[in-house]
């Protein structure tokens, strides 16, 4: 597990402290990267959807991946997690190359993702969803499965751990309900809780705020922050600028498949390249007259109107 | 006993019905629990039946090793069907399985006649099995069943009970939980670190082996194996039985298959008697049309079932009604 908060403060290379004073340039090297991607490209027919030279994700912080629609964020996400194969390039997780490593192996190594359209298993109960997330279960091997005494103890431990997580995410009252009966926001919570069952070091959230009502948004924000406090690293794709500003320690901006800017949230949102990428139509107007909040709001509005086709 | 009770009773419990029960149990693992569309269950039953018959008749293999050869054949067949297709979308498995089943049937119909004897089929492999029968000295029939059938049924229904128990234990284990999750959304399962491909292959092999056991029972019941037993109808009737019982339920294939056979022969008896009464003109109903009419009637019954009870006899309405998409 990465360093927890107490060491983050004393150690100048890990966590948030390591980001202080870094050059806000695309591809800048991080002092303690958990994930490094290099030379990743992915072509769909004539379209180069992803063309990332170099990008590093710092351990123990919350990193946001933003960009206008069609920037290739979700495709890049799929390439990082092994759900899609890159045409070229490699990525490494904790220094280990992930070339030709299957998506399930990537998850077992500690890099677990969620999905833009939540993938809870709606015909299983909430608890069964959670239990599925636990790794190394003896009862998942076919020869041991019929012999209950071989896995009953482990199942009890898994259930206890699942119940703790459900309590933390305030889903414990729903444990025995079918996951299909949950609301959209609760499904997001369940998916996040379930991914924690795998015991990840890096949690990859694909649009965690999409389709979540404002009340639940606040608690979801709190949960994402708590992942960082408990020592995990988070990389998330998001269109919700409030969320990006509120919780991210570092922002990576993509446009047209490339990383065009990086930096702390305050500075990156004022970056000329980012404004150009989001608001190409406003090139002719004087950029200094535009209020940043309005820009962000406009970008968000565009997102909302196009939600669903941003893959 | 009147015909309309004794004949459906006989057909519903006969060795042939058992072979369909086992084929449907295999499909229940494939389709009911894992969501794999195997349209070639006939191939697994054929491999079981032919491996047993040919290895005994042509190669003098003892009975038990011949059974093991049949199971091994089913494993190899699953690997041939599964390795290239299980990484792809579900449709590809369906296409490959139906093609493999037809290729196998055509091969045994037209080639290697010294071993497969084409349409005549292979016979003369039941001696050892019959010599173990405790009913050999029995005179006459018991509840309409001959002593030979009774022995096949004793072994066959015992297999059904044991395999149902195994299925019950498996689907209630964490292994079964992974299968049911794959049925719903394999990407979600993959994202949680499970090797989906390996689980699908395991399910295909297990269901295929159960199908091959169905082939053994069918072969022993008929005392011969013929290619015409293993047409695509075999697979589709087994699917029908499974859906009638309610896919994804342990006892669904058993109840579905018995109910299907009993219903089919009940209709044959009733339609036969109806045509003897000559109430209807021969152009609508005569003895030569009964075979087709009863299938039409079963078809209508199935349509009504799908409309009013899509989950089958045992299925859970909630599992059907809630859909995330």
HADDOCK unambig.tbl for C-alpha pairs under 7 A between the chains (distance, minus, plus):
assign (segid A and resid 103 and name CA) (segid B and resid 190 and name CA) 6.38 0.50 0.50
assign (segid A and resid 103 and name CA) (segid B and resid 191 and name CA) 6.65 0.50 0.50
assign (segid A and resid 104 and name CA) (segid B and resid 190 and name CA) 4.89 0.50 0.50
assign (segid A and resid 104 and name CA) (segid B and resid 191 and name CA) 5.92 0.50 0.50
assign (segid A and resid 104 and name CA) (segid B and resid 192 and name CA) 6.64 0.50 0.50
assign (segid A and resid 104 and name CA) (segid B and resid 193 and name CA) 3.90 0.50 0.50
assign (segid A and resid 104 and name CA) (segid B and resid 194 and name CA) 5.35 0.50 0.50
assign (segid A and resid 104 and name CA) (segid B and resid 195 and name CA) 5.76 0.50 0.50
assign (segid A and resid 105 and name CA) (segid B and resid 193 and name CA) 5.90 0.50 0.50
assign (segid A and resid 107 and name CA) (segid B and resid 191 and name CA) 6.08 0.50 0.50
assign (segid A and resid 107 and name CA) (segid B and resid 192 and name CA) 6.03 0.50 0.50
assign (segid A and resid 107 and name CA) (segid B and resid 193 and name CA) 4.71 0.50 0.50
assign (segid A and resid 108 and name CA) (segid B and resid 193 and name CA) 4.95 0.50 0.50
assign (segid A and resid 112 and name CA) (segid B and resid 191 and name CA) 6.40 0.50 0.50
assign (segid A and resid 112 and name CA) (segid B and resid 192 and name CA) 6.89 0.50 0.50
assign (segid A and resid 113 and name CA) (segid B and resid 191 and name CA) 6.24 0.50 0.50
assign (segid A and resid 119 and name CA) (segid B and resid 188 and name CA) 5.75 0.50 0.50
assign (segid A and resid 121 and name CA) (segid B and resid 181 and name CA) 6.46 0.50 0.50
assign (segid A and resid 121 and name CA) (segid B and resid 184 and name CA) 6.34 0.50 0.50
assign (segid A and resid 121 and name CA) (segid B and resid 185 and name CA) 6.91 0.50 0.50
assign (segid A and resid 122 and name CA) (segid B and resid 323 and name CA) 6.86 0.50 0.50
assign (segid A and resid 122 and name CA) (segid B and resid 324 and name CA) 6.26 0.50 0.50
assign (segid A and resid 123 and name CA) (segid B and resid 319 and name CA) 5.50 0.50 0.50
assign (segid A and resid 132 and name CA) (segid B and resid 178 and name CA) 6.84 0.50 0.50
assign (segid A and resid 133 and name CA) (segid B and resid 192 and name CA) 5.45 0.50 0.50
assign (segid A and resid 139 and name CA) (segid B and resid 173 and name CA) 6.21 0.50 0.50
assign (segid A and resid 139 and name CA) (segid B and resid 174 and name CA) 5.10 0.50 0.50
assign (segid A and resid 139 and name CA) (segid B and resid 175 and name CA) 5.94 0.50 0.50
assign (segid A and resid 140 and name CA) (segid B and resid 174 and name CA) 4.91 0.50 0.50
assign (segid A and resid 140 and name CA) (segid B and resid 175 and name CA) 3.96 0.50 0.50
assign (segid A and resid 141 and name CA) (segid B and resid 175 and name CA) 6.19 0.50 0.50
assign (segid A and resid 142 and name CA) (segid B and resid 175 and name CA) 6.29 0.50 0.50
assign (segid A and resid 145 and name CA) (segid B and resid 170 and name CA) 5.71 0.50 0.50
assign (segid A and resid 145 and name CA) (segid B and resid 173 and name CA) 5.42 0.50 0.50
assign (segid A and resid 145 and name CA) (segid B and resid 174 and name CA) 6.84 0.50 0.50
assign (segid A and resid 145 and name CA) (segid B and resid 175 and name CA) 5.96 0.50 0.50
assign (segid A and resid 146 and name CA) (segid B and resid 166 and name CA) 6.76 0.50 0.50
assign (segid A and resid 146 and name CA) (segid B and resid 169 and name CA) 4.84 0.50 0.50
assign (segid A and resid 146 and name CA) (segid B and resid 170 and name CA) 5.13 0.50 0.50
assign (segid A and resid 146 and name CA) (segid B and resid 173 and name CA) 6.80 0.50 0.50
assign (segid A and resid 180 and name CA) (segid B and resid 322 and name CA) 5.93 0.50 0.50
assign (segid A and resid 180 and name CA) (segid B and resid 323 and name CA) 6.73 0.50 0.50
assign (segid A and resid 180 and name CA) (segid B and resid 324 and name CA) 6.13 0.50 0.50
assign (segid A and resid 195 and name CA) (segid B and resid 192 and name CA) 6.66 0.50 0.50
assign (segid A and resid 198 and name CA) (segid B and resid 192 and name CA) 6.40 0.50 0.50
